[in-house]
Amino acid sequence: MIWALVSTSAHAALTIEITQGVEGALPIAVVPFDTTKLPVKLPVDIAQIVSNDLNRSGIFETLDNKSLPAEPHYSAQVRYSRWRNASQEYLVVGRIFLKSSGQYDIQFQLLDVLKQKQILGYSLPVKKRNLRSSAHEISDLIYEKITGTPGAFNTRIAYVKSQGDKARKYVLQVADTDGFNAHTVLESDEPLMSPSWSPNGQSLAYVSFEHKRPEIFIQHLASGKRSKISSFKGINGAPSWSPNGKSLALVLSKDGSPDIYTLNIATKRLKRLTRHRSIDTEPVWNNNGKTIIFTSDRSGSPQLYEVSAMGGKPKRITFEGRYNSDASISPDGKYITMVHGDRGKYKIAQLERETGNMTVLTDAFLDESPSFSPNGKMVLYASTGGDNGVLYAVSVDGRAKHKLSDQSGDIREPVWGPYKLKK
């Protein structure tokens, strides 16, 4: 039995726990925004969301509210000497006004404490339902202004959660990157697996066992409309969108052993890319759309291989260690994260394509399902927490890490979505 659910809020929100900070992070203070002109209290704390976002990036260290030397709300109120004495390099101040029923105006400024001047300032018209998203947008603007790299706070993640003992339920959910605004896309009595974002962020492809065998569906998130894409005999698994959104890479065993195929979504035309008696699985498109990286045990143990999207002879690309699987490619194509097995432990590692250097990013016993953020600066992954799976994010240098923990359930197979389309 299965139900398609659209925009259904989850009761339990993921929460953020900073598990590993970064020495040398940029000190920044985010002062609570002035809301005294509002007739009622806002449902969210804009400044706190911004502070949390920046803090978990690993780039910044935000000042605790209890340590703020003052609470200015716009630049004319700022005495820079106080913030220099508090060892802050940047300062964020802001005010929120009610423009009309359900419509707000958020005004904020980013100030350089050392240069004693404003370096960023915006006035954002915001509807009440979009307050949290606008807070993430402010975080993105601040992040980009200081680092020169676009932020990825105002994006989304997808993951599969299962819960229950005798009557297990499987839920495909989408949430903000801080774990809030979780919505259920699909709920089933049978397993759901391998969610994959479309490049425009409007749809998810996934595997469902609702008919007691694996089938691949594509579901439009806003409407809930979904279509069955692949239902061949045997395995239908591991869908991965091409960068242009026109094709899926997937795993099929209809012709014997599991092999990598591409499927044109509009025409349903299949192209077989690998032919081997081994298990070929977990395909992911390179950022240029010309090659596909996949996992195969054709060398005797799981390793990563690369094959042209037009077909041809696969080339092995991982050689360090006896186990490397489940690739995720950085947006610029320069790095690949993977699950790296070493002496019975499975960690998230990163391979630099140009040099072949591999760096281990995590240190737990069983980490899985890495997924790059759209700006290439963080990696989302699943790990074990007691008896259940929990989600973590780690910076690409391995220095900063935080956990997204849920009140209940076993959370697996996270995937970080693309940037939202500009309206």
C-alpha positions as CSV (number, residue, x, y, z in Angstrom):
1,M,0.0,0.0,0.0
2,I,1.3,3.4,-0.9
3,W,0.2,7.1,-0.6
4,A,1.3,10.1,-2.5
5,L,1.4,13.1,-0.2
6,V,2.0,16.7,-1.3
7,S,3.2,19.4,1.0
8,T,2.4,17.5,4.2
9,S,4.4,18.8,7.1
10,A,6.3,16.3,9.1
11,H,5.7,16.4,12.9
12,A,9.3,15.9,13.9
13,A,11.9,18.4,12.6
14,L,15.5,17.6,12.2
15,T,17.8,19.5,14.6
16,I,21.4,20.6,14.1
17,E,24.1,19.6,16.5
18,I,27.6,21.0,15.8
19,T,29.9,18.0,16.5
20,Q,33.2,19.4,15.2
21,G,34.1,23.1,14.9
22,V,36.9,24.8,13.0
23,E,39.9,26.5,14.5
24,G,40.5,29.8,12.7
25,A,36.9,30.4,11.6
26,L,35.9,34.0,10.8
27,P,34.3,35.6,13.9
28,I,30.9,37.2,13.0
29,A,28.1,38.5,15.2
30,V,24.5,38.4,14.2
31,V,22.5,40.7,16.4
32,P,18.8,39.8,17.0
33,F,16.7,41.8,14.5
34,D,14.5,44.6,15.7
35,T,10.9,43.4,15.7
36,T,9.4,46.1,18.0
37,K,7.4,47.6,15.2
38,L,5.5,44.4,14.6
39,P,2.0,43.9,16.1
40,V,2.6,40.2,16.9
41,K,5.6,37.9,17.4
42,L,7.1,36.3,14.3
43,P,6.8,32.5,14.1
44,V,10.6,32.3,13.4
45,D,13.7,34.1,14.6
46,I,15.3,35.4,11.4
47,A,18.6,36.4,13.0
48,Q,19.0,33.0,14.9
49,I,18.5,31.1,11.6
50,V,21.1,33.2,9.9
51,S,23.5,32.7,12.9
52,N,22.9,28.9,12.8
53,D,23.5,28.7,9.1
54,L,26.8,30.6,9.2
55,N,28.0,28.7,12.2
56,R,27.5,25.2,10.7
57,S,29.2,26.2,7.5
58,G,32.6,25.8,9.1
59,I,33.7,29.1,7.6
60,F,32.3,31.3,10.4
61,E,32.1,31.2,14.2
62,T,29.1,33.2,15.4
63,L,29.0,35.0,18.7
64,D,26.6,33.8,21.3
65,N,23.8,36.2,22.0
66,K,24.8,36.3,25.7
67,S,28.2,37.7,24.7
68,L,27.0,40.5,22.5
69,P,28.5,43.8,23.7
70,A,25.5,45.7,22.4
71,E,22.3,45.2,20.3
72,P,22.3,47.8,17.5
73,H,19.7,47.3,14.7
74,Y,21.2,49.5,11.9
75,S,24.6,50.9,11.1
76,A,24.1,54.3,12.6
77,Q,23.7,52.7,16.0
78,V,27.0,50.7,15.8
79,R,30.0,51.7,17.9
80,Y,32.7,49.7,16.1
81,S,35.2,49.8,19.0
82,R,32.9,47.6,21.0
83,W,32.9,44.9,18.3
84,R,36.7,45.1,17.8
85,N,37.1,44.7,21.6
86,A,34.9,41.6,21.3
87,S,37.2,40.3,18.6
88,Q,34.6,40.3,15.9
89,E,35.5,40.9,12.2
90,Y,31.9,41.1,10.8
91,L,28.6,42.3,12.2
92,V,25.0,41.7,10.9
93,V,22.2,44.0,12.0
94,G,18.6,44.2,10.9
95,R,15.0,45.3,11.3
96,I,11.7,43.8,10.3
97,F,8.6,45.8,9.4
98,L,5.0,44.8,8.6
99,K,4.1,46.2,5.2
100,S,0.6,44.7,4.9
101,S,-1.3,41.7,6.2
102,G,1.1,38.7,5.8
103,Q,3.8,40.8,4.1
104,Y,7.0,41.9,5.8
105,D,10.0,43.9,4.9
106,I,13.4,42.6,6.2
107,Q,16.2,45.1,6.2
108,F,19.7,43.9,7.1
109,Q,23.2,45.2,6.8
110,L,26.5,43.3,6.8
111,L,29.3,45.5,8.4
112,D,33.0,45.1,8.2
113,V,34.2,45.8,11.8
114,L,37.8,46.5,11.0
115,K,37.1,48.8,8.0
116,Q,34.1,50.3,9.9
117,K,31.8,50.3,6.9
118,Q,28.8,48.5,5.4
119,I,29.7,46.0,2.7
120,L,26.2,44.6,2.1
121,G,22.7,45.8,2.6
122,Y,19.3,44.6,1.4
123,S,15.6,45.3,1.9
124,L,13.7,42.0,1.2
125,P,9.9,41.9,0.8
126,V,8.8,38.6,2.3
127,K,5.5,36.8,2.8
128,K,4.9,35.2,6.1
129,R,5.1,31.7,4.8
130,N,8.5,32.4,3.3
131,L,10.2,33.9,6.3
132,R,12.4,30.9,7.0
133,S,13.5,30.6,3.3
134,S,14.3,34.4,3.3
135,A,16.5,33.9,6.4
136,H,18.5,31.2,4.5
137,E,18.6,33.6,1.5
138,I,20.2,36.3,3.8
139,S,22.7,33.7,4.9
140,D,23.6,32.9,1.3
141,L,24.1,36.6,0.5
142,I,26.4,37.1,3.5
143,Y,28.3,33.9,2.8
144,E,28.9,34.9,-0.8
145,K,29.9,38.5,0.0
146,I,32.6,37.4,2.4
147,T,33.9,34.2,0.7
148,G,33.2,34.9,-2.9
149,T,31.4,31.5,-3.2
150,P,27.6,31.3,-3.5
151,G,26.0,29.9,-0.3
152,A,23.8,26.8,-0.3
153,F,21.7,27.4,2.8
154,N,18.5,28.2,0.8
155,T,18.4,24.8,-0.9
156,R,16.8,21.4,0.1
157,I,17.7,17.9,1.0
158,A,15.8,14.6,0.4
159,Y,16.2,11.4,2.4
160,V,14.4,8.2,3.2
161,K,13.1,7.6,6.7
162,S,11.8,4.3,8.1
163,Q,10.2,3.7,11.4
164,G,8.2,1.1,13.3
165,D,9.0,-2.5,14.2
166,K,6.3,-5.0,13.1
167,A,4.6,-2.7,10.7
168,R,7.5,-0.7,9.2
169,K,6.7,2.5,7.3
170,Y,9.0,4.1,4.7
171,V,8.8,7.8,4.1
172,L,10.5,9.9,1.4
173,Q,10.9,13.4,2.7
174,V,12.2,16.8,1.6
175,A,13.5,19.4,4.0
176,D,15.5,22.6,4.2
177,T,19.3,22.1,4.7
178,D,18.9,22.8,8.4
179,G,16.3,20.1,8.6
180,F,13.3,22.3,9.2
181,N,10.2,22.5,6.9
182,A,10.3,18.7,6.4
183,H,7.6,17.6,4.0
184,T,6.6,14.0,3.1
185,V,6.6,13.3,-0.6
186,L,5.6,9.7,-0.3
187,E,4.8,7.1,2.4
188,S,4.8,3.4,1.8
189,D,4.5,0.0,3.5
190,E,7.3,-1.2,1.2
191,P,10.9,0.1,0.9
192,L,11.7,3.3,-0.9
193,M,15.2,3.8,-2.1
194,S,17.7,6.0,-4.1
195,P,16.1,9.4,-4.3
196,S,17.7,11.6,-7.0
197,W,17.0,15.3,-7.7
198,S,16.2,16.6,-11.1
199,P,18.6,19.4,-12.1
200,N,15.8,22.0,-11.8
201,G,14.9,20.8,-8.3
202,Q,11.2,20.3,-9.3
203,S,11.1,16.5,-9.3
204,L,12.6,13.4,-7.6
205,A,13.3,10.0,-9.2
206,Y,13.3,7.1,-6.8
207,V,12.9,3.3,-6.4
208,S,9.8,1.9,-4.9
209,F,8.9,-1.7,-4.0
210,E,5.2,-1.0,-3.7
211,H,4.4,-3.8,-6.2
212,K,6.8,-6.2,-4.3
213,R,9.6,-5.6,-6.8
214,P,11.8,-2.6,-7.6
215,E,10.4,0.0,-10.0
216,I,11.6,3.5,-10.8
217,F,9.3,6.5,-10.5
218,I,9.6,10.2,-11.2
219,Q,7.5,12.5,-9.0
220,H,6.8,16.2,-9.4
221,L,7.1,17.8,-6.0
222,A,4.6,20.7,-6.3
223,S,1.8,18.7,-7.9
224,G,2.5,15.2,-6.5
225,K,2.0,13.8,-10.0
226,R,4.2,10.8,-10.7
227,S,5.0,8.4,-13.5
228,K,6.5,5.0,-13.6
229,I,9.7,5.2,-15.7
230,S,11.2,1.7,-15.5
231,S,9.6,-1.6,-14.6
232,F,11.6,-4.3,-16.4
233,K,12.1,-7.8,-15.1
234,G,14.7,-8.0,-12.4
235,I,16.5,-5.0,-11.0
236,N,15.4,-1.4,-11.7
237,G,17.6,0.7,-9.5
238,A,19.9,3.7,-8.7
239,P,18.4,6.4,-10.9
240,S,20.6,9.4,-11.6
241,W,19.6,12.5,-13.6
242,S,21.7,13.8,-16.4
243,P,22.8,17.5,-16.1
244,N,20.3,18.5,-18.8
245,G,17.4,16.7,-17.1
246,K,16.5,14.7,-20.3
247,S,17.9,11.3,-19.3
248,L,18.4,9.0,-16.3
249,A,21.3,6.7,-15.7
250,L,20.1,3.5,-14.0
251,V,20.8,-0.1,-13.2
252,L,18.9,-2.9,-15.0
253,S,19.4,-6.6,-14.9
254,K,16.8,-7.5,-17.6
255,D,19.5,-8.9,-19.8
256,G,21.4,-10.9,-17.2
257,S,23.8,-9.3,-14.7
258,P,23.2,-5.7,-13.4
259,D,24.5,-3.2,-15.9
260,I,24.5,0.5,-16.4
261,Y,22.0,2.0,-18.9
262,T,20.8,5.4,-19.9
263,L,17.1,6.1,-20.5
264,N,15.7,9.1,-22.4
265,I,12.8,10.2,-20.3
266,A,10.7,11.6,-23.2
267,T,11.2,8.8,-25.8
268,K,11.9,5.9,-23.3
269,R,14.9,4.9,-25.5
270,L,17.4,2.7,-23.6
271,K,21.1,2.6,-24.2
272,R,23.2,0.0,-22.6
273,L,26.7,1.2,-21.4
274,T,28.2,-1.8,-19.7
275,R,28.3,-5.5,-20.5
276,H,30.0,-7.5,-17.8
277,R,29.2,-10.5,-15.6
278,S,30.1,-8.5,-12.5
279,I,27.7,-6.2,-10.6
280,D,27.7,-2.6,-12.1
281,T,25.7,-0.2,-10.0
282,E,25.4,3.3,-8.5
283,P,25.8,5.4,-11.7
284,V,26.2,9.2,-11.4
285,W,26.6,11.7,-14.2
286,N,29.7,13.8,-14.5
287,N,29.0,17.5,-14.4
288,N,29.7,17.9,-18.1
289,G,27.1,15.2,-19.1
290,K,29.7,13.3,-21.1
291,T,30.7,10.5,-18.8
292,I,29.1,8.4,-16.0
293,I,30.9,7.1,-12.9
294,F,29.7,3.9,-11.4
295,T,30.6,1.2,-8.9
296,S,31.7,-2.3,-10.1
297,D,33.3,-5.3,-8.5
298,R,34.8,-6.5,-11.8
299,S,38.3,-6.2,-10.3
300,G,37.4,-8.5,-7.4
301,S,36.1,-5.7,-5.0
302,P,34.0,-2.6,-5.4
303,Q,35.8,0.2,-7.2
304,L,34.8,3.3,-9.2
305,Y,34.9,3.3,-12.9
306,E,34.1,5.9,-15.6
307,V,32.4,5.2,-18.9
308,S,31.4,7.5,-21.8
309,A,27.7,8.3,-21.9
310,M,27.8,7.2,-25.5
311,G,29.3,3.8,-24.5
312,G,32.7,2.3,-24.7
313,K,35.3,0.7,-22.4
314,P,35.0,1.7,-18.8
315,K,38.2,3.0,-17.1
316,R,39.0,2.3,-13.4
317,I,39.5,5.5,-11.4
318,T,40.0,4.3,-7.8
319,F,43.0,2.3,-6.7
320,E,43.6,3.1,-3.0
321,G,42.0,0.5,-0.8
322,R,39.9,-2.5,-1.5
323,Y,36.5,-0.8,-1.3
324,N,35.3,2.4,-3.0
325,S,31.7,2.9,-3.9
326,D,28.7,5.3,-4.1
327,A,30.3,8.3,-5.9
328,S,29.1,11.9,-5.7
329,I,30.8,14.4,-8.1
330,S,31.4,18.0,-7.1
331,P,29.6,20.7,-9.2
332,D,32.9,21.7,-10.9
333,G,33.8,18.0,-11.6
334,K,37.2,18.3,-9.8
335,Y,36.4,16.0,-6.9
336,I,34.6,12.8,-6.2
337,T,33.4,11.7,-2.8
338,M,32.8,8.1,-2.1
339,V,32.4,5.4,0.6
340,H,35.9,4.2,1.3
341,G,36.4,0.9,3.1
342,D,39.4,0.4,5.3
343,R,40.0,-2.4,7.8
344,G,36.3,-3.0,8.3
345,K,35.4,0.6,8.7
346,Y,33.5,2.6,6.0
347,K,34.2,6.3,5.8
348,I,33.5,9.2,3.5
349,A,36.6,10.0,1.4
350,Q,37.3,12.5,-1.4
351,L,39.3,12.0,-4.5
352,E,40.9,14.9,-6.4
353,R,40.7,14.0,-10.1
354,E,43.7,15.9,-11.3
355,T,46.2,14.6,-8.7
356,G,44.6,11.3,-7.7
357,N,45.0,12.2,-4.1
358,M,42.5,10.7,-1.7
359,T,41.5,12.4,1.6
360,V,39.4,10.7,4.3
361,L,36.8,13.2,5.6
362,T,35.0,11.2,8.4
363,D,36.0,8.8,11.1
364,A,32.9,6.7,12.0
365,F,32.4,3.0,11.6
366,L,29.7,2.9,9.0
367,D,29.2,6.1,6.8
368,E,27.3,5.9,3.5
369,S,25.5,7.9,0.7
370,P,27.7,11.0,0.3
371,S,26.2,13.9,-1.6
372,F,27.8,17.3,-2.5
373,S,26.2,20.6,-1.7
374,P,25.4,22.6,-4.9
375,N,28.3,25.0,-4.1
376,G,30.7,22.1,-3.6
377,K,31.7,23.1,-0.1
378,M,29.9,20.5,2.1
379,V,29.1,16.8,1.8
380,L,25.9,15.4,3.2
381,Y,26.0,11.7,4.3
382,A,24.3,9.1,6.5
383,S,25.9,7.4,9.4
384,T,24.9,5.1,12.2
385,G,23.7,6.6,15.5
386,G,22.9,3.8,17.9
387,D,20.5,1.5,16.1
388,N,19.4,4.1,13.6
389,G,20.8,6.0,10.7
390,V,21.4,9.7,11.1
391,L,22.5,12.5,8.8
392,Y,25.7,14.5,8.9
393,A,27.3,17.2,6.8
394,V,31.1,17.6,6.6
395,S,33.1,20.4,5.0
396,V,35.2,19.3,2.0
397,D,38.4,19.8,4.0
398,G,37.0,17.6,6.8
399,R,37.5,20.3,9.4
400,A,33.8,21.1,10.2
401,K,31.0,18.6,10.9
402,H,27.5,18.8,12.1
403,K,24.7,16.2,12.7
404,L,21.1,16.5,11.7
405,S,19.2,14.3,14.2
406,D,15.6,13.3,14.1
407,Q,13.4,12.5,17.1
408,S,12.6,9.1,15.7
409,G,13.2,6.9,12.8
410,D,16.1,5.5,10.7
411,I,17.2,8.0,8.2
412,R,19.2,6.9,5.1
413,E,20.2,7.8,1.6
414,P,20.3,11.6,1.8
415,V,20.8,13.7,-1.4
416,W,21.4,17.4,-1.5
417,G,19.3,19.3,-4.0
418,P,20.3,21.9,-6.6
419,Y,19.9,25.6,-6.3
420,K,16.3,26.8,-6.5
421,L,15.2,28.4,-9.7
422,K,15.1,32.1,-9.7
423,K,11.6,33.5,-10.0
